[in-house]
């Protein structure tokens, strides 16, 4: 089964990742506090890593003038509540 995620970032400096469930429900599966100021942009991207395995990255930008790239491990996120 494929998983679908939605991420949000805002003035509170937190990036929150939600798993999209059936019937338009969302479950908060991770809260990340990487920035020291407002998060102004974020994006998921997919790339091939070592051994041609797909890796999911999340890139966030903030008013603190930082860009943070984070490799997202689906198993870690699901189990890190």
N, C-alpha and C positions, 0 to 999 in steps of 0.2 A: 504494500500500500504506500503510495506517495504521501509525503508530508508537505504541507504548505505553511509558510511562515509569513508573518507580518511584523515589521519592526517599527518602533516609534522612538523619536528623540525630541527633546524640547528644552525649555528654559531651566528645568530642574536638574540638568546635567546627566540624566539617566537615559540609557538606551534600554528599551524593553522589547523582548522578542515574544511574540504570541504564536501559538500554533492554531491554525484555522481548523475548526471542528465542523461536524455536520450541523445543518440547520443554522448556518451563519453565527455560530458560537465561537468564541476565542478563549484560549487558555493561556495565561501568562506563564511561560516556561523559563524565562531568564531575565534578570535585571543586571545590567552592567553599568558600573560607575567608573568611566575612564577619563572623562573630561572635567576641567575645572570651571567651565562656563557653558553657556547655552549650546546645544547641538543644533547646527544649522542645516546639516545634510547627512543622509545615510543611504547606503546602497548595498544590496547583496550582489555578489558576482560569483561565477563559477569558473574554475580553471583546472587544468590537468596538473597534478603534482607528480611526485616520483612514481615510477612504474605505471604511468598513464592513469592513475587513479584520480577521479574527480574530487576536487576540494571546493568547499563553499567558503567564501570570504565575506566579511562584512566590513565596509569602509565607512567611517564616520568622520565628519569635519565639525569643528566647533569654533565659536567666537573666541576661544582661547588660542586661536591660530595654530591648532594641531590637527593633523590627519592621522587617524589610527586605523591600521589594518589588523583584523583579527580573523584567524582561521576558525571557522565554526565547525565543531565536531558534533554532528546530530546526536550521537549517543551520549556525549558529555552533557549537552544542554538538556536533553530529556531527563537525565538522571541527576541533575544538579539543583533541583528545587530545594 
